[in-house]
């Protein structure tokens, strides 16, 4: 006969209450059943665990040794059950999200705000990565999922799901005269200083390809680490940059910078969710994912 978790659970309560009848009451059973289970346990282990008397039961030396181990294990299991119950109710838990800069600004921030307001007990950990770094963190199980921009590569067991598309525009300060009235050609535009995210970023890769498709070579005068740095540099006259229209439109409407229309069409990009099916999501991560996909 195999000794199951139930045997040790019953043993734990009998040992703790020093009574078969009290253990039966707590376990919503009856004393004959409890006695039967404990007799079986003693037979399986080949030793006496209890000394029975009219005043109840006491543990033998072997029973004390077993109780020391069983009590620790049972407390751990009980704590785990309680923790899972809290996670099911979304009162606790944690989520690690790896996000690229553009995805954070265009999509993720308001959803993070809504989620935190609805589930304040869930801890949020946000990793600021380039798209390749974010995909790698999901692949290695360091993040629950990534929210990143295209172009990207997500091979099995990774899966990529498109969340939204966005368009980028050329932007300059008001000292820039050419192209305000009529669309400019890209080859004429890049005669001016160019500001770009640095090599290794998905944005740099995207524009390198875009320039090559138009028989040009991307050669920025200024490279920056984050999208937040591009706009201030444009506003201070250091050059022209390409920025998501949703991100820069309010600043254009305030008259702080201007859009430079292009004859060439800049292809749309996408913000995608990247998951790893090797690591099933936690309850909290799955809830956030649903909020993200449904948005």
N, C-alpha and C positions, 0 to 999 in steps of 0.2 A: 504493500500500500504506500503510495506517494504522500509525503508530508506536504500539505498545501499551506498557503498563506492563512487560511481560515483557522488551522490548528494553532498557529503561533499567535494569531489575534485573540483566540479564546484563552490560550495560556497567559497572554499578557494581562487580560482583565481578571482572570482568576488569581494570578499572582499579585496584582495591584490591590484588589479588594480583599484578598485572603479568604475568599468565600465563593463556593460554586453557585449558591443561590443569588448572591448579589451580582455576580458576573452574568448569570442567566437573565436577570432583570434588565441590566444595561444593554445586553445583546438581543433583548426581546426574544428569548428562547426559554427553555425550561431546564431544570436542574438535571434530570436524567440524560438529556442530550449533551449537556456540558460535561457531565461525568464520563459519558461514553467517548466523547472526543478526547478527553484527557487520558483516559485509559489507553486508547489507541496510540496517542502520542508517546506515552511512556513505553509501550510495547515496541514501537518503531525505533525509539532511541536506545532501548535496552537498559533503562535505568529508572529509578523512582524520582519523580520531580516534586511530589507533595507528601507531607505527613498529614494524614487526616485525623481530626479529633472532633469531639462534640462542639468545641468552640470555633471550629472552622478549619482552615488548612494553613500550614506553614511550608515554606520551601526547604527542600533538602539542599545539601551542598551543591549537587548537580543542578538542581532547580535554580539556585542563586546564580550560578555561572550562566545558565541559559537565559535567565531574565535580564542580566546585564547587557547581553547582546540584543535580545529581542526588544527590550525597551528603547534602546537607541534607534534600532531600525524602525520600530513602529512610530516613534516620534518624528523621524525623518519622513516617513510615508504620510503621516498625518499632516505635516507641514506642507508637503508637496500637494496633497489634495486640497488644502486650504488655499494655497497659492494659485492652483489651477482654477479653483472656484472664483477667486478674485479676478483672474484674467478673463474668465468667461463673462463676468459681469463688467469687464473693462474698467475695473477699479485699480488695476496695476498692470505691469508689463512694460516692455520697452521695444522700441523700433529703431533700427539703424538704417538711414537712408543716405546713399551716395548720390550727389547731384552736381551737374555742371552749372556754371554760373548763369547761362542764359535760361536754362530750364528752371532754375530757382526763381529768377525774377519774373519770367513770363507765366509760370503755371503754379509752381510749388508753394510759394509763400502764403497766398490766401487760403489754400487748402490746409496747410500746416496750422494756420490760425484757427480755422473752423474745427479741426480735429482736436486741438488742444483745449478749446473752449468746451467741447462736448465731452472729452475724456481727459480731464486734467490729471488723473492719476497715472496715466501712461507716460513714461519717460521717452523723450525724443532725442536722438543723437544724429546730427547732420554732418556728413563728410563733404567737404568742398573739393571735388575732383574734376579733372578733365574727363571727357567721355571715355578715352581708353583706360584711364585709371579707375573710373567708376565701374566699367564693365569687368575689369580684373578683380575688383573688390567683391563683386557679386559672385563671380566665378569661384573665388576662394572662400566664400562663406563669411566674409568680413562685414558684409552689409546685407540686409534683408532683401533689398532691391535697389535699383538705380533709376533715376529720372534724368535723362540726358538728351542731347541733340544729335541729329544725324549730320554727317555720315557716321555709321557705326557698324561694327561686326559683332554679331551675337550667335555663335555656333552652339550646337547642342552640347550640354543640357540647358544652355541659356535660351530664353525666349524673349523676343522683342515685340511690344505692342504699341502702336501709334496712339498718342493721346491727343495731339493737336498739331496743326501746321502753322507756320508763321513765315512772314516775308521780311526781308531786310532791304534797307534803302541806303543810298549814299548821303552823307550828312557833312556839312561844313559850317563854318561860322560866317558872319555877315560881311566879313572883309573879302570873302570869296565871291567873285563877280560872275565867272563863266558858268553857264548851265542853269541859271536861275529862271530865265525866260523860256528856254527851249532845251530839249533833251541833249545831253552831251554823249559823245562816244567815249567808251572806256579808255581808249588809248590816249585821248586828250585829257581825260580826268586825271590819269596817273602822272601827268607832268607836274602835278602838285604834290606836296609832301603827303605821305600816306601813313595812317596809324592803324595798327592791327594787333589782334591777339597773337601771342608768340608761337614759334614753331613748336610742334608737339600737341597743339590744341586742335580740336576738330574744326574750329572756325578757320584756322590757318590752312588746314588741309582742304576745306571746302573752297576757299577763295583761290588757292593755288590751282585747283582743277578748273575753276571758273575762268581764271585768267588764261590758262593754257588753251582752253576751248576757244578763246578769242585771240589766239596767237600772241599772247603777252605773258610776261613772267612777273609773278608777285614779288615785289621787293620793297617792303615797307621801310619808311625812314625811322619809325618809332614802333617798337614792339612792347606790349604791356602784358601783365599777368591776368588781369580780370577785366570783364566788360565794364565794370564801374569806373575804370581808369580811362576808358576811351573818350567818353563824353566830356569830362573836364578838360582834356587835352584839346579837343576840337574847339570848345568854347574859348580857350585861351590862344587860339590861332596857331596851334602846332601842326595842323594838317586836316585831312579829310579821312573819315572812317565809315565803315559799313556797320549799321546797327539795326536790330529788330525794330520794325515800325511801331509795334505796340509799346516798346520800351521808350522810344524817343519821341513819339507823337506829342505827349503833353509839353515837352520842352520846345518843340517846334511851334506849337500853338501859343506858347508864352513869348515867342519871338526871340528866344535865346540862341537858336541855331536855325539853319534852313535845310530843307531837303534839296538834293541835287538830282534832278531827273536824268535817267540814263536811257540811251537808245537800246542798249542790250538789256535783256530781261534776266534779272538775277533769279535763279531757280528757288522755289520754296523749299524750306527745310522742315523737319518734324521734331517734335519732342516725344520721346518714347520711354516706356516703362520696360526695364530689363529685369527678368527674374531668373532664378536658378532652380529648376525642378528637382535637383538633387537634395535641396534643403527645403522641406515644406515650411510655409510661413507660420509664424505664431498667430494666435488669435488676434492680437492687436495689429500685427502687420497685415493680416488678411483684411481686417476692417478698414485700415487706412487705404489699402489698395482699392477696395470697392469704392471708397469715397473719391479716390483719385480718378478711377476709370469712369465713374458716373458723373463726377464734377457738375 
